[in-house]
Amino acid sequence: MSATARLPRGRQFFANPGPTNIPDSILKAVAHVTIDFNDPAFLAVYDHCVAGLKRVLRTEQEVFLYTGSGHAAWEAALVNLFSPGDTLLVVETGYFSESWAKMAQDLGLKVRTIAADWRRGVDYAAIRAALAADGAHEIKAVCAVHNETATGMVLPLTEVRAALDAAGHPALLLADTISSLGSIDFRMDAWGVDVAVGGSQKGLMLPTGMSFTGVSAKAMAAHAGSRLPKSYFNWTNMLARRHKSFIGTVPTSLFYGLKESLRLLEEEGLDQVFTRHARLAEAVRRCVRHWSGNNGPQLFCLSPDRYSDSVTAILMPEGHDAEAVRRIALQTFNVSLGGGLGRLGGQVFRIGHLGDLNEPMILGTLSTVEVALRLAGVPHASGGVDAAIAYLAEAARGG
Ligand SMILES: *Cc1c(COP(=O)(O)O)cnc(C)c1O
């Protein structure tokens, strides 16, 4: 069954889990005239942004920034810390943990994976066991994706930290916070994270093109002994520069945007930002749970204590193609949804609910998805949006 494609009119509802909607005030801030990146006026903005980014990361340690998407910061973390043949322990969460592990292997590192069911999440006991079994301390770091954007599941980093501490294991803790930072609570220093990897185009609501790493003192010590080749990403080279980051031209426009992003986040208050994300995420989940009633699409994540508040992955009923639903949503109604990544292609579609988002945007998206399910002939219990409405009304009353 198909639906008619239409010319896009009105505003596109962008419901991907990254990149995310860019608020108008950030769009305006990014449209800044060219300025010398050593101009004192820009240096003041730059220093303000780095200090603000540290507050969002909740760290008082180093931050290095890169012109490049999140993958660049992934690579920077690896090449700055390790030597050829070093072993990493990667906690399997989904497509993004697999991709980071593959990058590590491409760079000449050995990877041990703690296997996990993508729908249920890793068994913490397996992390503890792997670390306890490594009495020789071959494992140099544990790599954990805080929020697995492909599955809509959180990996509680405090559990990973506790596993390291219980084993008395000295491995570094590397956390990918690309789709959690600025959306879900993250505390680099308090949680003992040694490297926190973040990007511009998700919770920070900026255009794509800048990424960064928070780096602990312990990680800086490991950096001093690392032998993987590096140049553009070399933290030692960066520290020698005024900006203490960026080899080459600094993307000044993104810093004017980041200044506005930090202003928005701190005006609302990070805790309120997290509460808003949790509220909108729960509305999406109530809706999907209702749809599932008639052998319809269901929540991909089967562990309620690990639901992601920044993205929900929705599993299609057997024999129905998620891409057909996405296509109708986009071509007929101008609603952009996330697709299934890697082995989840065609089986899953994703609703991003992070960044610059409110109730009307979520309700508009959910309503349109329900229309698309009808048009695509996908079985579902109709009225899922009513479940979201009831929840949002209750939440707004303070219930
Ligand atoms: C988006 C994302 C990445 C990749 O970042 P890019 O900016 O696309 O390179 C890595 N990890 C997670 C968890 C992500 O959501």
The ligand as an SDF file (V2000), in Angstrom:
LIG
                    3D

 15 15  0  0  0  0  0  0  0  0999 V2000
   25.6300   10.0910   16.6140 C   0  0  0  0  0  0  0  0  0  0  0  0
   26.4420    9.1760   17.4350 C   0  0  0  0  0  0  0  0  0  0  0  0
   27.7780    8.8820   17.1350 C   0  0  0  0  0  0  0  0  0  0  0  0
   28.4440    9.3420   15.8860 C   0  0  0  0  0  0  0  0  0  0  0  0
   28.6360   10.6910   15.8810 O   0  0  0  0  0  0  0  0  0  0  0  0
   28.8270   11.4740   14.4960 P   0  0  0  0  0  0  0  0  0  0  0  0
   28.7330   12.8870   14.9490 O   0  0  0  0  0  0  0  0  0  0  0  0
   27.7100   11.0560   13.6060 O   0  0  0  0  0  0  0  0  0  0  0  0
   30.1630   11.1120   13.9720 O   0  0  0  0  0  0  0  0  0  0  0  0
   28.4790    8.0780   18.0040 C   0  0  0  0  0  0  0  0  0  0  0  0
   27.9170    7.5800   19.1060 N   0  0  0  0  0  0  0  0  0  0  0  0
   26.6340    7.8150   19.4280 C   0  0  0  0  0  0  0  0  0  0  0  0
   26.0610    7.2120   20.6630 C   0  0  0  0  0  0  0  0  0  0  0  0
   25.8570    8.6150   18.5950 C   0  0  0  0  0  0  0  0  0  0  0  0
   24.5670    8.8440   18.8920 O   0  0  0  0  0  0  0  0  0  0  0  0
  1  2  1  0
  2  3  1  0
  2 14  2  0
  3  4  1  0
  3 10  2  0
  4  5  1  0
  5  6  1  0
  6  7  2  0
  6  8  1  0
  6  9  1  0
 10 11  1  0
 11 12  2  0
 12 13  1  0
 12 14  1  0
 14 15  1  0
M  END
$$$$
